[in-house]
């Protein structure tokens, strides 16, 4: 089966919990249109977790970027908070705090990086993950 050509989409996300559902729908449409359906469910879950963290832990808009290149999908979420993600231990009764554990478990790779101050002087960050990349044993 031939792999699709490289593509990239960016979606600005308002600081509104409903926007996570809109982003999932948009991501599903893009991956389906580019014939990468085997990554849809995992990508939706990972994007949802990163976007939810952005909305919960920042007070501004966010941006979802999905990029397909070299047989791998990279999802990245920019938000207005400079605070790095915190992979904390959660208990079975905790209502939150599992999003980064899902990234750790379901993504092939993930990380974050700070974004230098913009014209207004504010720091921000990007959290990203990669899925679906071919490894040497797959070739």
N, CA, C and O atoms as CSV, one atom per row, in Angstrom:
chain,resi,resn,atom,element,x,y,z
A,1,UNK,N,N,0.834,-1.179,0.000
A,1,UNK,CA,C,0.000,0.000,0.000
A,1,UNK,C,C,0.880,1.245,0.000
A,1,UNK,O,O,1.806,1.353,0.804
A,2,UNK,N,N,0.597,2.173,-0.889
A,2,UNK,CA,C,1.387,3.394,-0.996
A,2,UNK,C,C,1.063,4.349,0.150
A,2,UNK,O,O,-0.093,4.504,0.544
A,3,UNK,N,N,2.098,4.976,0.668
A,3,UNK,CA,C,1.916,5.966,1.730
A,3,UNK,C,C,1.515,7.300,1.105
A,3,UNK,O,O,1.942,7.623,-0.003
A,4,UNK,N,N,0.692,8.074,1.816
A,4,UNK,CA,C,0.287,9.370,1.264
A,4,UNK,C,C,1.457,10.345,1.197
A,4,UNK,O,O,2.454,10.203,1.906
A,5,UNK,N,N,1.307,11.323,0.337
A,5,UNK,CA,C,2.291,12.403,0.261
A,5,UNK,C,C,2.272,13.200,1.561
A,5,UNK,O,O,1.274,13.175,2.282
A,6,UNK,N,N,3.360,13.907,1.871
A,6,UNK,CA,C,3.382,14.731,3.080
A,6,UNK,C,C,2.253,15.762,3.075
A,6,UNK,O,O,1.872,16.291,2.030
A,7,UNK,N,N,1.733,16.028,4.269
A,7,UNK,CA,C,0.716,17.072,4.430
A,7,UNK,C,C,0.829,17.686,5.815
A,7,UNK,O,O,1.423,17.100,6.720
A,8,UNK,N,N,0.253,18.868,5.972
A,8,UNK,CA,C,0.250,19.557,7.256
A,8,UNK,C,C,-1.010,20.397,7.369
A,8,UNK,O,O,-1.419,21.056,6.413
A,9,UNK,N,N,-1.622,20.367,8.545
A,9,UNK,CA,C,-2.781,21.198,8.868
A,9,UNK,C,C,-2.552,21.864,10.211
A,9,UNK,O,O,-1.897,21.308,11.092
A,10,UNK,N,N,-3.100,23.057,10.354
A,10,UNK,CA,C,-3.055,23.777,11.627
A,10,UNK,C,C,-4.458,24.273,11.938
A,10,UNK,O,O,-5.168,24.771,11.065
A,11,UNK,N,N,-4.837,24.127,13.194
A,11,UNK,CA,C,-6.163,24.536,13.625
A,11,UNK,C,C,-6.026,25.375,14.890
A,11,UNK,O,O,-5.497,24.913,15.901
A,12,UNK,N,N,-6.507,26.611,14.819
A,12,UNK,CA,C,-6.521,27.464,16.015
A,12,UNK,C,C,-7.673,27.025,16.898
A,12,UNK,O,O,-8.790,26.807,16.429
A,13,UNK,N,N,-7.385,26.900,18.176
A,13,UNK,CA,C,-8.346,26.364,19.133
A,13,UNK,C,C,-8.685,27.457,20.150
A,13,UNK,O,O,-7.805,27.910,20.882
A,14,UNK,N,N,-9.948,27.882,20.203
A,14,UNK,CA,C,-10.314,28.861,21.232
A,14,UNK,C,C,-10.260,28.223,22.627
A,14,UNK,O,O,-10.333,27.002,22.765
A,15,UNK,N,N,-10.135,29.042,23.624
A,15,UNK,CA,C,-10.095,28.553,25.012
A,15,UNK,C,C,-11.514,28.181,25.437
A,15,UNK,O,O,-12.178,28.915,26.169
A,16,UNK,N,N,-11.956,27.023,24.958
A,16,UNK,CA,C,-13.321,26.562,25.166
A,16,UNK,C,C,-13.293,25.034,25.114
A,16,UNK,O,O,-12.821,24.469,24.128
A,17,UNK,N,N,-13.780,24.359,26.135
A,17,UNK,CA,C,-13.738,22.891,26.146
A,17,UNK,C,C,-14.403,22.237,24.931
A,17,UNK,O,O,-14.015,21.133,24.548
A,18,UNK,N,N,-15.385,22.884,24.323
A,18,UNK,CA,C,-16.051,22.316,23.140
A,18,UNK,C,C,-15.109,22.226,21.953
A,18,UNK,O,O,-15.341,21.434,21.039
A,19,UNK,N,N,-14.067,23.012,21.952
A,19,UNK,CA,C,-13.149,23.029,20.813
A,19,UNK,C,C,-12.369,21.723,20.681
A,19,UNK,O,O,-11.883,21.410,19.594
A,20,UNK,N,N,-12.239,20.958,21.759
A,20,UNK,CA,C,-11.532,19.679,21.684
A,20,UNK,C,C,-12.291,18.725,20.760
A,20,UNK,O,O,-11.681,18.013,19.963
A,21,UNK,N,N,-13.606,18.710,20.868
A,21,UNK,CA,C,-14.423,17.863,19.998
A,21,UNK,C,C,-14.319,18.304,18.538
A,21,UNK,O,O,-14.242,17.465,17.641
A,22,UNK,N,N,-14.318,19.607,18.299
A,22,UNK,CA,C,-14.176,20.130,16.938
A,22,UNK,C,C,-12.817,19.723,16.360
A,22,UNK,O,O,-12.720,19.342,15.194
A,23,UNK,N,N,-11.778,19.806,17.183
A,23,UNK,CA,C,-10.437,19.429,16.725
A,23,UNK,C,C,-10.365,17.942,16.386
A,23,UNK,O,O,-9.759,17.563,15.384
A,24,UNK,N,N,-10.981,17.097,17.217
A,24,UNK,CA,C,-10.996,15.649,16.933
A,24,UNK,C,C,-11.672,15.359,15.602
A,24,UNK,O,O,-11.186,14.552,14.810
A,25,UNK,N,N,-12.799,16.025,15.362
A,25,UNK,CA,C,-13.531,15.829,14.113
A,25,UNK,C,C,-12.680,16.269,12.918
A,25,UNK,O,O,-12.652,15.592,11.891
A,26,UNK,N,N,-11.996,17.390,13.054
A,26,UNK,CA,C,-11.137,17.898,11.978
A,26,UNK,C,C,-9.963,16.961,11.721
A,26,UNK,O,O,-9.606,16.703,10.571
A,27,UNK,N,N,-9.368,16.459,12.790
A,27,UNK,CA,C,-8.245,15.532,12.663
A,27,UNK,C,C,-8.700,14.255,11.961
A,27,UNK,O,O,-8.015,13.767,11.062
A,28,UNK,N,N,-9.843,13.713,12.361
A,28,UNK,CA,C,-10.387,12.499,11.731
A,28,UNK,C,C,-10.615,12.726,10.232
A,28,UNK,O,O,-10.289,11.871,9.408
A,29,UNK,N,N,-11.181,13.890,9.892
A,29,UNK,CA,C,-11.450,14.199,8.482
A,29,UNK,C,C,-10.148,14.264,7.687
A,29,UNK,O,O,-10.081,13.739,6.576
A,30,UNK,N,N,-9.121,14.896,8.236
A,30,UNK,CA,C,-7.849,15.020,7.516
A,30,UNK,C,C,-7.193,13.655,7.310
A,30,UNK,O,O,-6.739,13.347,6.208
A,31,UNK,N,N,-7.142,12.841,8.358
A,31,UNK,CA,C,-6.482,11.538,8.239
A,31,UNK,C,C,-7.258,10.596,7.320
A,31,UNK,O,O,-6.663,9.804,6.590
A,32,UNK,N,N,-8.571,10.684,7.360
A,32,UNK,CA,C,-9.384,9.859,6.471
A,32,UNK,C,C,-9.209,10.295,5.021
A,32,UNK,O,O,-9.058,9.457,4.132
A,33,UNK,N,N,-9.230,11.600,4.782
A,33,UNK,CA,C,-9.064,12.115,3.414
A,33,UNK,C,C,-7.695,11.750,2.834
A,33,UNK,O,O,-7.574,11.505,1.633
A,34,UNK,N,N,-6.670,11.714,3.682
A,34,UNK,CA,C,-5.320,11.374,3.213
A,34,UNK,C,C,-5.034,9.877,3.317
A,34,UNK,O,O,-3.894,9.442,3.153
A,35,UNK,N,N,-6.068,9.101,3.588
A,35,UNK,CA,C,-5.988,7.645,3.616
A,35,UNK,C,C,-4.973,7.098,4.616
A,35,UNK,O,O,-4.138,6.255,4.287
A,36,UNK,N,N,-5.069,7.605,5.849
A,36,UNK,CA,C,-4.277,7.093,6.960
A,36,UNK,C,C,-5.243,6.690,8.089
A,36,UNK,O,O,-5.084,7.140,9.223
A,37,UNK,N,N,-6.241,5.846,7.785
A,37,UNK,CA,C,-7.283,5.543,8.770
A,37,UNK,C,C,-6.804,4.741,9.978
A,37,UNK,O,O,-7.427,4.804,11.038
A,38,UNK,N,N,-5.713,3.989,9.841
A,38,UNK,CA,C,-5.241,3.170,10.954
A,38,UNK,C,C,-4.691,3.996,12.119
A,38,UNK,O,O,-4.505,3.466,13.215
A,39,UNK,N,N,-4.432,5.274,11.898
A,39,UNK,CA,C,-3.918,6.127,12.976
A,39,UNK,C,C,-4.995,6.994,13.616
A,39,UNK,O,O,-4.723,7.675,14.604
A,40,UNK,N,N,-6.214,6.984,13.076
A,40,UNK,CA,C,-7.253,7.928,13.507
A,40,UNK,C,C,-7.552,7.825,14.997
A,40,UNK,O,O,-7.501,8.835,15.699
A,41,UNK,N,N,-7.863,6.638,15.497
A,41,UNK,CA,C,-8.274,6.523,16.895
A,41,UNK,C,C,-7.178,6.931,17.860
A,41,UNK,O,O,-7.434,7.659,18.819
A,42,UNK,N,N,-5.968,6.475,17.620
A,42,UNK,CA,C,-4.858,6.829,18.512
A,42,UNK,C,C,-4.565,8.319,18.424
A,42,UNK,O,O,-4.315,8.959,19.445
A,43,UNK,N,N,-4.591,8.889,17.206
A,43,UNK,CA,C,-4.330,10.321,17.025
A,43,UNK,C,C,-5.402,11.164,17.713
A,43,UNK,O,O,-5.091,12.173,18.345
A,44,UNK,N,N,-6.670,10.747,17.588
A,44,UNK,CA,C,-7.748,11.487,18.247
A,44,UNK,C,C,-7.558,11.505,19.768
A,44,UNK,O,O,-7.707,12.551,20.400
A,45,UNK,N,N,-7.236,10.377,20.340
A,45,UNK,CA,C,-7.047,10.308,21.789
A,45,UNK,C,C,-5.871,11.167,22.236
A,45,UNK,O,O,-5.984,11.912,23.209
A,46,UNK,N,N,-4.754,11.070,21.540
A,46,UNK,CA,C,-3.572,11.846,21.921
A,46,UNK,C,C,-3.800,13.346,21.742
A,46,UNK,O,O,-3.431,14.134,22.612
A,47,UNK,N,N,-4.403,13.745,20.627
A,47,UNK,CA,C,-4.695,15.164,20.408
A,47,UNK,C,C,-5.668,15.681,21.459
A,47,UNK,O,O,-5.503,16.790,21.967
A,48,UNK,N,N,-6.690,14.878,21.790
A,48,UNK,CA,C,-7.650,15.279,22.816
A,48,UNK,C,C,-6.973,15.534,24.155
A,48,UNK,O,O,-7.258,16.524,24.830
A,49,UNK,N,N,-6.081,14.637,24.529
A,49,UNK,CA,C,-5.391,14.797,25.814
A,49,UNK,C,C,-4.500,16.037,25.821
A,49,UNK,O,O,-4.493,16.792,26.793
A,50,UNK,N,N,-3.749,16.248,24.741
A,50,UNK,CA,C,-2.871,17.420,24.696
A,50,UNK,C,C,-3.683,18.725,24.676
A,50,UNK,O,O,-3.318,19.696,25.338
A,51,UNK,N,N,-4.780,18.741,23.918
A,51,UNK,CA,C,-5.614,19.948,23.858
A,51,UNK,C,C,-6.332,20.209,25.174
A,51,UNK,O,O,-6.440,21.356,25.608
A,52,UNK,N,N,-6.818,19.162,25.804
A,52,UNK,CA,C,-7.471,19.336,27.105
A,52,UNK,C,C,-6.485,19.913,28.112
A,52,UNK,O,O,-6.832,20.818,28.871
A,53,UNK,N,N,-5.259,19.396,28.124
A,53,UNK,CA,C,-4.230,19.960,29.010
A,53,UNK,C,C,-3.989,21.431,28.699
A,53,UNK,O,O,-3.835,22.240,29.614
A,54,UNK,N,N,-3.956,21.782,27.422
A,54,UNK,CA,C,-3.727,23.179,27.039
A,54,UNK,C,C,-4.853,24.077,27.551
A,54,UNK,O,O,-4.602,25.184,28.027
A,55,UNK,N,N,-6.075,23.602,27.454
A,55,UNK,CA,C,-7.213,24.416,27.905
A,55,UNK,C,C,-7.257,24.506,29.424
A,55,UNK,O,O,-7.545,25.569,29.974
A,56,UNK,N,N,-6.975,23.401,30.105
A,56,UNK,CA,C,-7.026,23.386,31.568
A,56,UNK,C,C,-5.883,24.190,32.183
A,56,UNK,O,O,-6.078,24.870,33.190
A,57,UNK,N,N,-4.689,24.119,31.584
A,57,UNK,CA,C,-3.503,24.701,32.214
A,57,UNK,C,C,-3.043,26.028,31.608
A,57,UNK,O,O,-1.968,26.518,31.953
A,58,UNK,N,N,-3.828,26.608,30.723
A,58,UNK,CA,C,-3.495,27.939,30.198
A,58,UNK,C,C,-4.775,28.757,30.151
A,58,UNK,O,O,-5.874,28.233,30.337
A,59,UNK,N,N,-4.616,30.028,29.905
A,59,UNK,CA,C,-5.808,30.887,29.876
A,59,UNK,C,C,-6.032,31.519,28.501
A,59,UNK,O,O,-6.810,32.464,28.373
A,60,UNK,N,N,-5.367,31.009,27.493
A,60,UNK,CA,C,-5.511,31.572,26.149
A,60,UNK,C,C,-5.823,30.495,25.127
A,60,UNK,O,O,-6.107,29.344,25.460
A,61,UNK,N,N,-5.760,30.908,23.888
A,61,UNK,CA,C,-6.031,29.972,22.797
A,61,UNK,C,C,-4.898,28.960,22.662
A,61,UNK,O,O,-3.850,29.092,23.294
A,62,UNK,N,N,-5.126,27.961,21.838
A,62,UNK,CA,C,-4.129,26.934,21.556
A,62,UNK,C,C,-4.104,26.717,20.042
A,62,UNK,O,O,-4.915,27.283,19.310
A,63,UNK,N,N,-3.173,25.900,19.593
A,63,UNK,CA,C,-3.117,25.537,18.186
A,63,UNK,C,C,-2.741,24.066,18.082
A,63,UNK,O,O,-1.793,23.602,18.716
A,64,UNK,N,N,-3.514,23.335,17.259
A,64,UNK,CA,C,-3.204,21.946,16.948
A,64,UNK,C,C,-2.582,21.899,15.565
A,64,UNK,O,O,-3.108,22.476,14.612
A,65,UNK,N,N,-1.461,21.209,15.466
A,65,UNK,CA,C,-0.811,21.016,14.167
A,65,UNK,C,C,-0.648,19.522,13.954
A,65,UNK,O,O,-0.150,18.812,14.828
A,66,UNK,N,N,-1.070,19.051,12.793
A,66,UNK,CA,C,-0.803,17.673,12.433
A,66,UNK,C,C,0.001,17.673,11.153
A,66,UNK,O,O,-0.310,18.378,10.193
A,67,UNK,N,N,1.048,16.861,11.165
A,67,UNK,CA,C,1.958,16.814,10.013
A,67,UNK,C,C,2.307,15.365,9.727
A,67,UNK,O,O,2.759,14.628,10.603
A,68,UNK,N,N,2.085,14.972,8.470
A,68,UNK,CA,C,2.453,13.642,8.005
A,68,UNK,C,C,3.698,13.767,7.142
A,68,UNK,O,O,3.692,14.493,6.147
A,69,UNK,N,N,4.752,13.078,7.506
A,69,UNK,CA,C,5.988,13.069,6.720
A,69,UNK,C,C,6.777,11.829,7.095
A,69,UNK,O,O,6.760,11.400,8.249
A,70,UNK,N,N,7.458,11.260,6.136
A,70,UNK,CA,C,8.318,10.090,6.365
A,70,UNK,C,C,7.582,8.976,7.118
A,70,UNK,O,O,8.125,8.383,8.050
A,71,UNK,N,N,6.345,8.700,6.704
A,71,UNK,CA,C,5.545,7.606,7.266
A,71,UNK,C,C,5.246,7.757,8.758
A,71,UNK,O,O,5.046,6.756,9.447
A,72,UNK,N,N,5.211,8.978,9.261
A,72,UNK,CA,C,4.889,9.215,10.666
A,72,UNK,C,C,4.008,10.449,10.780
A,72,UNK,O,O,4.134,11.397,10.004
A,73,UNK,N,N,3.115,10.419,11.759
A,73,UNK,CA,C,2.241,11.548,12.042
A,73,UNK,C,C,2.748,12.239,13.293
A,73,UNK,O,O,2.902,11.611,14.340
A,74,UNK,N,N,3.007,13.537,13.179
A,74,UNK,CA,C,3.395,14.328,14.334
A,74,UNK,C,C,2.239,15.247,14.680
A,74,UNK,O,O,1.756,16.002,13.836
A,75,UNK,N,N,1.798,15.177,15.930
A,75,UNK,CA,C,0.767,16.060,16.460
A,75,UNK,C,C,1.446,17.000,17.431
A,75,UNK,O,O,2.220,16.554,18.278
A,76,UNK,N,N,1.177,18.280,17.331
A,76,UNK,CA,C,1.740,19.216,18.294
A,76,UNK,C,C,0.673,20.200,18.716
A,76,UNK,O,O,-0.183,20.602,17.928
A,77,UNK,N,N,0.745,20.580,19.987
A,77,UNK,CA,C,-0.192,21.547,20.550
A,77,UNK,C,C,0.612,22.662,21.192
A,77,UNK,O,O,1.403,22.443,22.109
A,78,UNK,N,N,0.385,23.866,20.682
A,78,UNK,CA,C,0.963,25.074,21.269
A,78,UNK,C,C,-0.066,25.664,22.211
A,78,UNK,O,O,-1.259,25.659,21.909
A,79,UNK,N,N,0.383,26.174,23.356
A,79,UNK,CA,C,-0.517,26.916,24.235
A,79,UNK,C,C,0.213,28.073,24.872
A,79,UNK,O,O,1.433,28.189,24.758
A,80,UNK,N,N,-0.530,28.925,25.539
A,80,UNK,CA,C,0.006,30.188,26.049
A,80,UNK,C,C,0.699,30.057,27.400
A,80,UNK,O,O,1.217,31.049,27.913
A,81,UNK,N,N,0.724,28.879,27.984
A,81,UNK,CA,C,1.392,28.703,29.269
A,81,UNK,C,C,2.842,28.275,29.064
A,81,UNK,O,O,3.113,27.376,28.268
A,82,UNK,N,N,3.770,28.905,29.767
A,82,UNK,CA,C,5.167,28.481,29.646
A,82,UNK,C,C,5.497,27.272,30.521
A,82,UNK,O,O,6.573,26.690,30.386
A,83,UNK,N,N,4.579,26.885,31.422
A,83,UNK,CA,C,4.850,25.805,32.370
A,83,UNK,C,C,4.949,24.466,31.644
A,83,UNK,O,O,4.029,24.085,30.920
A,84,UNK,N,N,6.057,23.749,31.832
A,84,UNK,CA,C,6.217,22.455,31.168
A,84,UNK,C,C,5.204,21.448,31.714
A,84,UNK,O,O,4.741,21.584,32.846
A,85,UNK,N,N,4.858,20.439,30.913
A,85,UNK,CA,C,3.936,19.408,31.400
A,85,UNK,C,C,4.562,18.642,32.561
A,85,UNK,O,O,5.780,18.480,32.634
A,86,UNK,N,N,3.709,18.178,33.460
A,86,UNK,CA,C,4.159,17.490,34.674
A,86,UNK,C,C,3.613,16.074,34.676
A,86,UNK,O,O,2.420,15.864,34.895
A,87,UNK,N,N,4.475,15.111,34.435
A,87,UNK,CA,C,4.095,13.700,34.444
A,87,UNK,C,C,4.092,13.240,35.897
A,87,UNK,O,O,5.116,12.822,36.437
A,88,UNK,N,N,2.906,13.327,36.521
A,88,UNK,CA,C,2.813,13.021,37.950
A,88,UNK,C,C,2.152,11.668,38.167
A,88,UNK,O,O,1.473,11.133,37.291
A,89,UNK,N,N,2.369,11.140,39.345
A,89,UNK,CA,C,1.745,9.876,39.718
A,89,UNK,C,C,0.313,10.176,40.146
A,89,UNK,O,O,0.070,11.081,40.945
A,90,UNK,N,N,-0.634,9.407,39.605
A,90,UNK,CA,C,-2.038,9.600,39.943
A,90,UNK,C,C,-2.581,8.356,40.629
A,90,UNK,O,O,-2.138,7.236,40.379
A,91,UNK,N,N,-3.543,8.586,41.493
A,91,UNK,CA,C,-4.210,7.481,42.174
A,91,UNK,C,C,-5.460,7.074,41.422
A,91,UNK,O,O,-5.910,7.781,40.520
A,92,UNK,N,N,-6.018,5.936,41.792
A,92,UNK,CA,C,-7.207,5.439,41.101
A,92,UNK,C,C,-8.419,6.339,41.318
A,92,UNK,O,O,-9.352,6.304,40.516
A,93,UNK,N,N,-8.432,7.140,42.374
A,93,UNK,CA,C,-9.562,8.035,42.644
A,93,UNK,C,C,-9.393,9.418,42.019
A,93,UNK,O,O,-10.327,10.219,42.036
A,94,UNK,N,N,-8.212,9.709,41.467
A,94,UNK,CA,C,-7.971,11.014,40.855
A,94,UNK,C,C,-8.815,11.174,39.601
A,94,UNK,O,O,-8.932,10.251,38.794
A,95,UNK,N,N,-9.410,12.372,39.445
A,95,UNK,CA,C,-10.240,12.633,38.268
A,95,UNK,C,C,-9.426,13.083,37.064
A,95,UNK,O,O,-9.931,13.040,35.942
A,96,UNK,N,N,-8.212,13.502,37.254
A,96,UNK,CA,C,-7.390,13.973,36.150
A,96,UNK,C,C,-5.961,13.513,36.307
A,96,UNK,O,O,-5.637,12.724,37.195
A,97,UNK,N,N,-5.105,14.018,35.427
A,97,UNK,CA,C,-3.686,13.732,35.536
A,97,UNK,C,C,-3.201,12.531,34.757
A,97,UNK,O,O,-2.052,12.116,34.910
A,98,UNK,N,N,-4.066,11.959,33.917
A,98,UNK,CA,C,-3.662,10.770,33.171
A,98,UNK,C,C,-3.242,11.061,31.729
A,98,UNK,O,O,-2.719,10.176,31.052
A,99,UNK,N,N,-3.460,12.270,31.257
A,99,UNK,CA,C,-3.191,12.616,29.861
A,99,UNK,C,C,-1.759,12.365,29.441
A,99,UNK,O,O,-1.516,11.797,28.376
A,100,UNK,N,N,-0.813,12.778,30.255
A,100,UNK,CA,C,0.593,12.577,29.893
A,100,UNK,C,C,0.987,11.101,29.983
A,100,UNK,O,O,1.873,10.650,29.258
A,101,UNK,N,N,0.335,10.357,30.863
A,101,UNK,CA,C,0.595,8.909,30.920
A,101,UNK,C,C,0.106,8.240,29.636
A,101,UNK,O,O,0.721,7.287,29.159
A,102,UNK,N,N,-1.003,8.739,29.076
A,102,UNK,CA,C,-1.466,8.216,27.786
A,102,UNK,C,C,-0.463,8.537,26.685
A,102,UNK,O,O,-0.202,7.703,25.817
A,103,UNK,N,N,0.102,9.750,26.717
A,103,UNK,CA,C,1.148,10.091,25.744
A,103,UNK,C,C,2.330,9.133,25.881
A,103,UNK,O,O,2.859,8.628,24.891
A,104,UNK,N,N,2.726,8.898,27.115
A,104,UNK,CA,C,3.865,8.017,27.392
A,104,UNK,C,C,3.602,6.598,26.871
A,104,UNK,O,O,4.511,5.934,26.373
A,105,UNK,N,N,2.367,6.150,26.989
A,105,UNK,CA,C,2.006,4.782,26.614
A,105,UNK,C,C,1.709,4.619,25.125
A,105,UNK,O,O,2.151,3.648,24.511
A,106,UNK,N,N,0.961,5.564,24.535
A,106,UNK,CA,C,0.444,5.383,23.179
A,106,UNK,C,C,1.277,6.033,22.069
A,106,UNK,O,O,1.188,5.624,20.911
A,107,UNK,N,N,2.068,7.021,22.408
A,107,UNK,CA,C,2.884,7.684,21.385
A,107,UNK,C,C,4.199,6.934,21.203
A,107,UNK,O,O,4.739,6.361,22.149
A,108,UNK,N,N,4.702,6.948,19.978
A,108,UNK,CA,C,6.016,6.369,19.728
A,108,UNK,C,C,7.103,7.234,20.369
A,108,UNK,O,O,8.092,6.726,20.898
A,109,UNK,N,N,6.900,8.526,20.311
A,109,UNK,CA,C,7.803,9.509,20.959
A,109,UNK,C,C,6.959,10.697,21.358
A,109,UNK,O,O,5.949,10.975,20.711
A,110,UNK,N,N,7.342,11.409,22.408
A,110,UNK,CA,C,6.698,12.663,22.765
A,110,UNK,C,C,7.670,13.503,23.581
A,110,UNK,O,O,8.621,12.991,24.172
A,111,UNK,N,N,7.411,14.786,23.597
A,111,UNK,CA,C,8.247,15.708,24.372
A,111,UNK,C,C,7.565,17.066,24.377
A,111,UNK,O,O,6.419,17.199,23.947
A,112,UNK,N,N,8.262,18.046,24.853
A,112,UNK,CA,C,7.778,19.431,24.845
A,112,UNK,C,C,8.985,20.346,24.703
A,112,UNK,O,O,10.122,19.935,24.934
A,113,UNK,N,N,8.725,21.585,24.321
A,113,UNK,CA,C,9.789,22.578,24.282
A,113,UNK,C,C,9.203,23.966,24.519
A,113,UNK,O,O,8.055,24.232,24.164
A,114,UNK,N,N,9.997,24.846,25.120
A,114,UNK,CA,C,9.523,26.212,25.350
A,114,UNK,C,C,9.566,27.006,24.050
A,114,UNK,O,O,10.387,26.744,23.170
A,115,UNK,N,N,8.685,27.963,23.948
A,115,UNK,CA,C,8.673,28.876,22.810
A,115,UNK,C,C,9.101,30.243,23.344
A,115,UNK,O,O,8.489,30.758,24.280
A,116,UNK,N,N,10.145,30.835,22.760
A,116,UNK,CA,C,10.646,32.118,23.252
A,116,UNK,C,C,9.560,33.198,23.244
A,116,UNK,O,O,8.546,33.073,22.557
A,117,UNK,N,N,9.789,34.243,24.010
A,117,UNK,CA,C,8.796,35.319,24.085
A,117,UNK,C,C,8.426,35.857,22.706
A,117,UNK,O,O,9.269,35.984,21.818
A,118,UNK,N,N,7.153,36.165,22.556
A,118,UNK,CA,C,6.689,36.782,21.310
A,118,UNK,C,C,6.807,38.298,21.427
A,118,UNK,O,O,7.440,38.806,22.352
A,119,UNK,N,N,6.206,39.008,20.502
A,119,UNK,CA,C,6.298,40.477,20.521
A,119,UNK,C,C,5.743,41.087,21.798
A,119,UNK,O,O,6.159,42.173,22.201
A,120,UNK,N,N,4.799,40.389,22.440
A,120,UNK,CA,C,4.218,40.887,23.691
A,120,UNK,C,C,5.072,40.498,24.894
A,120,UNK,O,O,4.793,40.926,26.014
A,121,UNK,N,N,6.108,39.693,24.674
A,121,UNK,CA,C,7.006,39.307,25.755
A,121,UNK,C,C,6.567,38.095,26.548
A,121,UNK,O,O,7.078,37.858,27.642
A,122,UNK,N,N,5.627,37.317,26.018
A,122,UNK,CA,C,5.117,36.171,26.754
A,122,UNK,C,C,5.765,34.872,26.271
A,122,UNK,O,O,5.887,34.634,25.069
A,123,UNK,N,N,6.175,34.043,27.221
A,123,UNK,CA,C,6.667,32.702,26.905
A,123,UNK,C,C,5.464,31.790,26.684
A,123,UNK,O,O,4.367,32.064,27.172
A,124,UNK,N,N,5.680,30.706,25.946
A,124,UNK,CA,C,4.655,29.695,25.736
A,124,UNK,C,C,5.371,28.360,25.532
A,124,UNK,O,O,6.586,28.268,25.710
A,125,UNK,N,N,4.615,27.327,25.157
A,125,UNK,CA,C,5.251,26.023,24.960
A,125,UNK,C,C,4.525,25.235,23.888
A,125,UNK,O,O,3.415,25.580,23.482
A,126,UNK,N,N,5.176,24.164,23.437
A,126,UNK,CA,C,4.601,23.191,22.525
A,126,UNK,C,C,4.816,21.808,23.136
A,126,UNK,O,O,5.913,21.474,23.583
A,127,UNK,N,N,3.747,21.012,23.146
A,127,UNK,CA,C,3.828,19.602,23.509
A,127,UNK,C,C,3.546,18.835,22.223
A,127,UNK,O,O,2.597,19.157,21.509
A,128,UNK,N,N,4.357,17.827,21.921
A,128,UNK,CA,C,4.199,17.105,20.664
A,128,UNK,C,C,4.341,15.600,20.881
A,128,UNK,O,O,4.915,15.136,21.866
A,129,UNK,N,N,3.796,14.865,19.922
A,129,UNK,CA,C,3.988,13.418,19.925
A,129,UNK,C,C,4.042,12.927,18.486
A,129,UNK,O,O,3.596,13.603,17.559
A,130,UNK,N,N,4.591,11.753,18.329
A,130,UNK,CA,C,4.711,11.139,17.001
A,130,UNK,C,C,4.185,9.713,17.075
A,130,UNK,O,O,4.459,8.983,18.028
A,131,UNK,N,N,3.418,9.326,16.041
A,131,UNK,CA,C,2.912,7.964,15.958
A,131,UNK,C,C,3.027,7.450,14.531
A,131,UNK,O,O,3.053,8.216,13.568
A,132,UNK,N,N,3.094,6.150,14.431
A,132,UNK,CA,C,3.039,5.519,13.120
A,132,UNK,C,C,4.323,5.492,12.335
A,132,UNK,O,O,4.311,5.085,11.173
A,133,UNK,N,N,5.426,5.904,12.911
A,133,UNK,CA,C,6.688,5.917,12.178
A,133,UNK,C,C,7.183,4.510,11.925
A,133,UNK,O,O,7.096,3.645,12.796
A,134,UNK,N,N,7.703,4.282,10.729
A,134,UNK,CA,C,8.280,2.971,10.400
A,134,UNK,C,C,9.622,2.833,11.093
A,134,UNK,O,O,10.414,3.774,11.141
A,135,UNK,N,N,9.863,1.656,11.625
A,135,UNK,CA,C,11.172,1.385,12.220
A,135,UNK,C,C,11.957,0.504,11.280
A,135,UNK,O,O,11.404,-0.030,10.319
A,136,UNK,N,N,13.233,0.346,11.542
A,136,UNK,CA,C,14.075,-0.463,10.658
A,136,UNK,C,C,13.579,-1.900,10.592
A,136,UNK,O,O,13.744,-2.555,9.563
A,137,UNK,N,N,12.971,-2.413,11.674
A,137,UNK,CA,C,12.469,-3.785,11.649
A,137,UNK,C,C,11.203,-3.902,10.825
A,137,UNK,O,O,10.848,-5.007,10.414
A,138,UNK,N,N,10.495,-2.782,10.564
A,138,UNK,CA,C,9.290,-2.787,9.751
A,138,UNK,C,C,9.622,-2.814,8.252
A,138,UNK,O,O,8.790,-3.213,7.438
A,139,UNK,N,N,10.829,-2.392,7.894
A,139,UNK,CA,C,11.180,-2.243,6.487
A,139,UNK,C,C,11.512,-3.575,5.863
A,139,UNK,O,O,11.832,-3.639,4.676
